[in-house]
Amino acid sequence: MKRSRHNSKILSPINGILFLFVLLSICILTLICPVAESNEPLPELNPQASPLDEINRPLLFKRLVAAFDREYAAHVRKNKSKNLSDDMAVYYLRQELQALIDMWRATGKSAYLEQANIRVVKAIGDAKSNKRPLLRRHLPRGTWPCFFLKEAEGQTGGHNQLCDFQGAAGFLMVADALRQTGLDDWKNIADFVEQNIVEKWLFYSPSIKPEDLQNSRSKIYLLDVLNTARDIREHFAVICMDLNKLGYSKYPYKQWAEFLTSLYIGSRSDLRQSPPETLGLGRQAPRDWGILPYESTGGYVWYFIPDWRRKGKTAILDTAHANRTVWLAARAYHDGLIDKAGLDMFIETFKKQIWKPQKNPFYFVNFVDGSDVTYIDPKHGVLPPGYKGHVWFGWHRLAAYDNAVKDLFISLAYDLTNGGPNMPLSQNKTMENAPLCFYAWAARLLAPDGKPDEFP
């Protein structure tokens, strides 16, 4: 697989815009850190050159690493007593693990990977100490380690696939990295995912037997047990890729990964088109399968059908939830399940529909079709245009394959080291794990052996 090309020393148009914005911020601001946990100043760059210039790259790399370390130290102090089995903690832990792995890749220092392992072991221990009955129609389906979600308590006893699968996707990133370094701890993590998350949901329905998941119709049973939300199924596709890569074969993980990828990353011409294998899937055929070419930009659009917020409606995915689709697409490309042309269309989606540098160098719209209306959040109310356009746990992966996107993410991370003066108010700036992920990914993009096109 080809690595991304080195950037030219000549300023591109986006470099020029970013250069002017960042230099202005340097002139008017003293150094502002995201979390003022240390009086040690971050390494400064040569103000006579672009932050992206070759002369600044070694200093910028050191600056990003120092910013990450300071931010992460504050994060650990804030969350040291937090129970990782409660209140969506494992949902957000996935992003923390992503950042730690990126830092391990960027620096080659095992301490970051060891910390990721420590966090996963704690999460698993917290869940094992929090066993709860799994309920289906108020009847018990065994007692399992639980990443408890209060709003699911009445339906399932507090178990839910979103937290389970998002957490498991993070756990397996760590397991894969540990195995690559020759550490045995990886197997305990992968065993937990298979035995306490995957199998819990595979046999949620009492009518499903082990043999049902081994025959040619296993994908139908799989769709029956998975939540119908496409982003949850996208997580599960990546889990299957990881378990297959780690050598697990109790279930047909490879076939399931290929099937779910073809179903949710497969191209469709319009919303009336039936998915592949419709006759075989029967009533399990999802309405929101696939991605649609967006002819005006050369990118894609895709949907929640039905909209999980408004029953009976169809909804273009918001940029935030679409991170999972793009992560799956990048992983599918890495594993040879989609071609470069397919990946390039996601890059075009990002550059021509999501990113709006004419508004601000770091402005990203709320919805994948380029629309930027307000976003209705069940927990946080009405969010303004651009606020939900966060791009740090899926969309960011496209920077491994496109120099303009690479420059963008490096520049965004640099701006954050100054307090983000050029960033509009959005969840890219306000969510706790966002700076960690931006710093770590930009450091990985800059590192000589960061391997941003590798997974994890």
C-alpha positions in Angstrom: 0.0 0.0 0.0 1.3 3.4 -0.9 2.3 5.8 1.8 1.2 9.4 1.5 3.6 11.7 -0.4 5.8 14.2 1.5 4.5 17.8 1.3 6.1 20.3 -1.0 8.1 23.2 0.5 6.1 25.5 -1.7 3.0 26.9 0.1 -0.3 25.6 -1.3 -3.3 27.9 -1.2 -4.6 26.2 2.0 -1.1 26.5 3.5 -1.1 30.2 2.8 -4.5 30.8 4.4 -3.5 28.7 7.5 -0.1 30.5 7.7 -1.7 33.9 7.8 -4.2 32.9 10.4 -1.7 31.1 12.6 0.9 33.9 12.4 -1.8 36.4 13.3 -2.7 34.4 16.4 1.0 34.3 17.4 1.2 38.1 17.2 -1.8 38.8 19.3 -1.7 36.0 21.9 0.7 34.8 24.5 1.0 31.0 24.5 -2.2 29.5 25.7 -2.4 25.8 26.6 -5.6 23.7 26.5 -5.1 22.7 30.1 -2.7 24.8 32.2 -1.1 21.9 34.1 2.5 23.0 33.6 4.5 26.2 33.5 6.9 24.7 31.0 6.4 26.4 27.6 5.8 24.3 24.6 8.5 24.3 22.0 8.0 27.3 19.7 8.3 27.4 15.9 10.2 29.7 13.6 7.7 32.5 13.1 9.4 33.5 9.8 8.2 30.2 8.1 4.9 28.4 7.8 4.2 26.0 10.6 4.1 23.3 7.8 7.5 24.3 6.4 10.2 21.6 6.6 12.3 23.9 8.9 9.5 23.8 11.5 8.5 20.2 11.3 10.9 18.8 14.0 9.8 21.6 16.4 6.2 21.2 15.5 6.4 17.4 16.2 8.0 18.1 19.6 5.3 20.8 20.3 2.5 18.4 19.6 4.0 15.6 21.7 4.4 18.1 24.6 0.9 19.4 24.2 -0.5 15.8 24.2 1.5 14.9 27.3 0.3 17.9 29.2 -3.3 17.5 28.1 -3.3 13.8 28.9 -1.8 14.3 32.3 -4.7 16.6 33.1 -7.2 14.1 31.7 -5.9 11.3 33.8 -6.0 13.4 37.0 -9.6 14.4 36.2 -10.7 10.9 35.5 -8.5 8.8 37.8 -11.5 7.5 40.0 -14.0 7.2 37.1 -15.8 3.9 36.8 -15.4 2.9 33.2 -18.4 0.6 33.2 -20.9 3.4 33.9 -22.6 6.3 32.1 -21.1 5.9 28.6 -17.5 6.1 29.9 -16.4 3.2 27.6 -18.1 5.0 24.7 -15.7 7.9 25.1 -12.8 5.6 26.1 -12.5 4.4 22.6 -11.3 7.9 21.5 -8.7 8.0 24.3 -7.4 4.7 23.2 -7.2 5.9 19.6 -5.1 8.8 20.7 -2.7 6.7 22.8 -2.1 4.3 20.0 -1.5 7.2 17.6 1.1 8.5 20.1 2.7 5.1 20.3 3.0 5.0 16.5 4.2 8.6 16.4 6.9 8.3 19.0 7.7 4.6 19.2 7.5 4.9 23.0 5.9 1.9 24.6 4.6 3.9 27.5 1.7 5.1 25.5 0.7 1.6 24.5 1.2 0.4 28.0 -1.2 3.1 29.2 -3.7 2.1 26.7 -3.5 -1.4 27.9 -3.9 -0.2 31.5 -7.1 1.6 30.6 -8.6 -1.4 28.8 -7.8 -3.7 31.7 -9.5 -1.2 34.0 -12.5 -1.0 31.8 -12.8 -4.8 31.6 -12.3 -5.1 35.4 -15.0 -2.4 36.0 -17.4 -4.3 33.8 -16.7 -7.6 35.4 -17.4 -6.0 38.8 -20.7 -4.7 37.4 -22.4 -7.8 36.2 -26.1 -7.4 35.5 -28.8 -9.6 34.0 -29.4 -9.0 30.3 -33.1 -8.7 29.7 -35.1 -9.4 26.5 -38.7 -8.6 26.8 -38.3 -8.5 30.5 -36.9 -12.1 30.6 -33.3 -12.8 31.6 -30.7 -13.8 29.0 -27.9 -14.5 31.4 -25.8 -12.3 33.6 -23.0 -10.5 31.9 -20.3 -7.9 32.6 -22.0 -4.6 31.9 -21.1 -1.2 30.5 -24.2 0.2 32.1 -26.4 2.8 30.3 -29.2 4.1 32.4 -31.6 4.8 29.5 -31.4 1.2 28.5 -32.1 -0.2 31.9 -35.8 -0.8 31.3 -35.3 -2.5 28.0 -32.2 -4.6 28.5 -31.2 -4.2 32.1 -28.7 -1.5 31.2 -26.7 -3.4 28.5 -26.6 -1.7 25.0 -24.8 -2.4 21.7 -23.6 1.1 21.1 -21.4 1.3 24.2 -20.4 -2.3 23.9 -19.4 -2.1 20.3 -17.7 1.3 20.4 -15.8 0.2 23.5 -14.9 -3.2 21.9 -13.6 -1.5 18.8 -11.2 0.5 21.0 -10.2 -2.6 23.0 -9.3 -4.5 19.8 -7.2 -1.6 18.5 -5.1 -2.0 21.6 -5.1 -5.8 21.4 -3.9 -5.6 17.8 -1.1 -3.2 18.7 0.0 -5.3 21.7 0.2 -8.4 19.5 2.3 -6.5 17.0 4.8 -5.7 19.8 4.9 -9.3 21.0 3.0 -8.7 24.3 0.7 -11.6 25.4 -1.8 -9.3 27.1 -3.6 -8.9 23.8 -5.4 -12.3 24.1 -7.1 -11.5 27.4 -8.6 -8.4 25.7 -9.7 -10.2 22.6 -11.1 -13.1 24.6 -13.2 -10.7 26.7 -14.6 -9.0 23.5 -15.6 -12.3 21.9 -16.9 -14.1 25.0 -18.5 -11.1 26.9 -19.6 -8.7 24.2 -19.9 -10.5 20.8 -21.5 -13.7 22.2 -23.7 -11.8 24.6 -25.5 -10.2 21.6 -25.2 -13.1 19.1 -27.4 -15.2 21.4 -29.6 -12.4 22.7 -32.5 -14.1 21.0 -33.3 -17.5 22.5 -34.3 -18.9 19.0 -30.7 -18.5 17.7 -28.5 -21.6 18.1 -24.7 -21.9 17.6 -25.2 -23.8 14.4 -27.3 -21.0 13.0 -24.2 -18.8 13.0 -22.1 -21.3 11.1 -24.2 -22.0 8.0 -24.7 -20.2 4.8 -27.6 -18.2 6.3 -25.6 -16.9 9.3 -25.6 -13.3 7.9 -29.4 -13.3 8.2 -29.3 -14.3 11.8 -26.5 -11.7 12.3 -28.7 -8.9 11.0 -31.5 -10.2 13.3 -29.4 -9.7 16.5 -27.6 -6.5 15.5 -29.3 -3.2 16.3 -30.6 -1.7 13.0 -28.7 1.6 13.3 -26.0 1.6 10.6 -23.3 3.1 12.7 -23.6 0.3 15.3 -23.3 -2.3 12.5 -20.3 -0.4 11.1 -18.6 -0.8 14.5 -19.4 -4.5 14.4 -17.9 -4.9 11.0 -14.6 -3.5 12.3 -14.8 -5.7 15.3 -15.1 -8.7 12.9 -12.1 -7.5 10.9 -10.0 -7.3 14.1 -11.1 -10.7 15.5 -10.4 -12.3 12.2 -7.0 -10.6 12.0 -6.2 -11.8 15.5 -6.9 -15.4 14.5 -10.3 -15.9 16.0 -12.4 -18.4 13.9 -15.2 -19.6 16.2 -17.6 -17.6 14.0 -17.2 -16.5 10.4 -15.8 -13.1 11.2 -14.2 -12.6 7.8 -17.4 -13.3 5.9 -19.4 -11.1 8.3 -16.9 -8.3 7.8 -17.0 -8.6 4.1 -20.8 -8.8 4.1 -21.4 -5.8 6.4 -18.8 -3.7 4.5 -20.4 -4.5 1.1 -23.8 -3.7 2.6 -23.0 -0.3 4.2 -20.1 0.9 2.0 -21.6 -0.6 -1.2 -22.8 1.9 -3.8 -26.5 2.4 -4.6 -28.0 4.5 -7.3 -31.0 5.8 -5.4 -33.1 5.3 -2.3 -35.6 3.0 -4.1 -32.9 0.5 -5.0 -33.0 -2.8 -3.1 -29.8 -4.0 -1.4 -27.7 -6.9 -2.8 -29.1 -10.4 -1.9 -32.6 -8.9 -1.1 -34.3 -12.3 -1.6 -31.9 -14.0 0.8 -32.1 -11.3 3.4 -35.9 -11.0 3.4 -37.3 -8.8 6.1 -33.8 -8.3 7.5 -32.8 -6.2 4.4 -31.9 -2.7 5.8 -33.4 0.4 4.1 -30.4 2.5 4.9 -27.8 0.3 3.2 -25.1 1.7 1.0 -23.8 5.1 0.0 -25.1 7.2 -2.9 -22.9 9.1 -5.4 -23.4 12.9 -5.0 -22.9 14.0 -8.6 -22.4 17.7 -8.0 -19.2 17.1 -5.9 -17.9 13.6 -6.9 -18.5 12.5 -3.3 -21.1 10.5 -1.4 -24.2 10.9 0.7 -25.7 8.3 3.1 -28.7 8.1 5.4 -30.3 6.9 8.6 -33.5 5.2 7.5 -35.5 5.5 9.6 -34.1 8.5 11.4 -33.5 7.5 14.9 -34.6 10.9 16.2 -37.9 11.2 14.1 -39.8 8.0 13.5 -40.8 7.4 9.9 -38.4 10.0 8.5 -35.3 9.8 6.4 -32.2 11.6 7.5 -28.9 12.5 5.9 -26.1 11.4 8.3 -24.6 14.2 10.5 -20.9 14.6 10.2 -20.3 13.3 13.7 -22.0 9.9 13.3 -20.6 9.6 9.8 -17.1 9.2 11.4 -17.9 5.5 11.9 -18.7 5.1 8.2 -15.4 6.7 7.2 -13.4 4.7 9.7 -14.9 1.6 8.2 -14.2 2.8 4.7 -10.5 3.5 5.5 -10.1 0.2 7.2 -11.9 -1.6 4.4 -9.4 0.0 1.9 -6.5 -1.1 4.1 -7.8 -4.7 4.1 -8.5 -4.7 0.4 -12.3 -4.7 0.6 -12.8 -1.4 -1.4 -10.5 0.1 -4.0 -8.7 3.4 -4.1 -11.4 5.0 -6.3 -13.9 4.2 -3.6 -11.7 5.7 -0.9 -11.1 8.8 -3.1 -14.8 9.5 -3.2 -14.8 9.7 0.6 -11.9 12.2 0.4 -13.9 14.2 -2.1 -16.9 14.1 0.3 -14.7 15.6 3.0 -13.0 18.2 0.9 -16.0 19.4 -1.1 -19.0 18.8 1.3 -17.7 18.7 4.9 -14.8 21.2 5.0 -15.6 24.8 4.2 -12.3 26.8 4.3 -14.0 29.8 2.7 -15.8 30.2 6.0 -12.9 29.4 8.3 -9.8 27.2 7.7 -11.2 24.8 10.4 -14.9 24.9 9.6 -16.8 21.7 9.1 -20.6 21.5 8.4 -23.1 19.6 10.4 -24.2 17.1 7.6 -22.5 15.0 5.0 -24.3 16.4 2.0 -22.8 19.8 2.8 -25.9 21.2 4.5 -25.3 23.1 7.7 -28.7 23.6 9.4 -29.0 23.3 13.1 -28.7 19.8 14.7 -31.3 18.6 17.2 -29.5 16.6 19.9 -31.7 14.6 22.4 -29.4 15.5 25.3 -28.0 18.9 24.4 -30.9 20.5 22.5 -30.4 22.6 19.4 -26.8 22.8 18.2 -25.9 25.6 15.8 -24.4 25.3 12.3 -20.9 23.8 12.3 -21.1 22.7 15.9 -21.6 19.0 15.2 -19.0 18.9 12.4 -16.4 17.0 14.4 -13.9 15.1 12.4 -11.4 13.5 14.8 -12.4 9.8 15.0 -13.0 8.7 11.4 -12.7 11.5 9.0 -9.2 12.2 10.2 -8.0 8.9 8.7 -8.4 10.4 5.2 -5.3 12.5 5.9 -3.2 9.4 5.4 -4.1 9.5 1.7 -4.4 13.2 0.7 -1.8 15.9 1.2 -4.3 18.8 1.5 -6.2 16.9 4.2 -2.9 16.0 5.9 -1.9 19.7 6.0 -5.3 20.6 7.4 -5.1 18.2 10.4 -1.6 19.2 11.2 -2.5 22.9 11.1 -5.6 22.3 13.2 -3.6 20.5 15.9 -1.1 23.3 15.9 -3.8 25.9 16.3 -5.1 24.0 19.3 -1.7 24.2 21.0 -2.3 28.0 20.9 -5.7 27.6 22.5 -7.5 27.2 19.1 -7.9 31.0 18.4 -8.7 30.3 14.7 -11.2 27.5 15.4 -14.9 28.2 15.4 -16.8 27.0 18.5 -17.6 23.3 17.8 -17.3 19.9 19.3 -13.8 19.7 17.7 -12.8 22.2 20.3 -15.2 21.5 23.3 -15.2 17.7 23.6 -12.7 16.4 26.1 -10.9 13.9 23.9 -10.8 16.1 20.8 -7.5 17.8 21.5 -5.9 14.5 22.5 -7.0 12.9 19.2 -5.9 15.9 17.1 -2.5 16.2 18.8 -1.8 12.5 18.5 -2.9 12.1 14.9 -1.0 15.2 13.7 2.1 13.9 15.5 1.7 10.6 13.7 1.3 12.4 10.4 4.5 14.2 11.0 6.5 11.3 12.4 9.0 9.7 9.9 7.7 6.3 10.9 4.2 7.1 12.0 2.6 4.9 9.3 -0.7 6.7 9.3 -2.1 4.3 6.6 -1.6 1.3 8.9 -4.2 0.0 11.4 -4.3 0.5 14.3 
